[in-house]
Amino acid sequence: MKEVKNFTPMDLALLRRVASRGLSLDIVASVENARPVETAIYHVVGLKGWGRPTFILRNELFNYASQMRIEGKHAFITLLAPAPHVEDDFAPWFSLLDAMMRQAGQRGAQFLTAEVPVDAPVFMLFRQAGFTVYSRESLYVLDKSQYPQTQAVTPAATLRLRPIDEDDEFRLRGLYANTVPQLVQQVDSAPETWHGVSILINDRIMGALCIHTGGNTVLIHPYLHPELYDLVPEIFALVLKQLPLKTVYVRLRAYQEWLRNTLHDYGFVEHARYALMARHTVIRQPKTATSPLAALESIIFAHGIEVAMELSPLENKTKTFYGIQDYR
């Protein structure tokens, strides 16, 4: 088996073939930008913020590819192609995962993360590759064009929804820290930039709906304080009324199961189940090596104690420390 290499324009035809049979293991990336060929080219030409590191593996029988995006200290697998089957030898995919682990560590990421379908062979692949489950999640879907037209919603007098602005981000990070379990925060940090709707009670931010938009789909990721439990139906009714006529997805993690009944009431159905899986990377941190000789020079030795040291080939003379002769 050949070694994994970085994508180059020479691999364009290969990537186009295998990507069509691949899996996206990042729900947000699959909604916002599900074009792995374009993002691979953007990365090669150096368009910061648009490209994604892409890796290619060729062997005698098949070709393989993978892709990831990096945000701060986290790396997310956006493509694994082709999708593995139960009868396959997982060795090629292990090589791709190892290559992404090394590259993610060199770029400063502490975790390599993937949202893995629990009912697919790729789940067993990640288990065998040393990835750990940090949370379970469900993806719910609603065809907005079939959303039933109900009577106008009259929100509670204290409830207000408005677009997120820059002044909200500090409070939203505090909300994230207080409502998301610490275990999940390790592998999926708060968004660097919040896009969506802030939810206020008496002018106090109590939640947010992060909204990611794609060509024909909208993905909602809720961050709601438990005190909003009685107002959840009103919140979703107001938000769905404002969204464009697109297919709407809602991602719920295991700690957000209390929102499930509201989604069912509005016609959402469970589309797929995933496991949020991650593995620690190895980060390269260059450090300056200190000289042991300089350290010994600052130590006062008692008389009569001999210190044996290994000098470099360039040092052909002996040194004396406080009357103590140093020798090879």
BELZIDA-V94194 format. One record per helix or strand of 3 or more residues. SS is the DSSP state (helix for helix, strand for strand). FROM is the first residue (numbers start at 0). TO is the last residue. If there is no record, write none. Layout:
BEGIN
SS | FROM | TO
SS | FROM | TO
END
This chain:
BEGIN
helix | 8 | 18
helix | 26 | 31
helix | 35 | 44
strand | 52 | 57
strand | 62 | 70
strand | 73 | 80
helix | 90 | 105
strand | 110 | 116
helix | 120 | 127
strand | 131 | 142
helix | 143 | 145
strand | 158 | 162
helix | 165 | 178
helix | 181 | 186
strand | 195 | 200
strand | 203 | 212
strand | 216 | 223
helix | 225 | 241
strand | 246 | 252
helix | 253 | 264
strand | 268 | 279
helix | 291 | 296
END
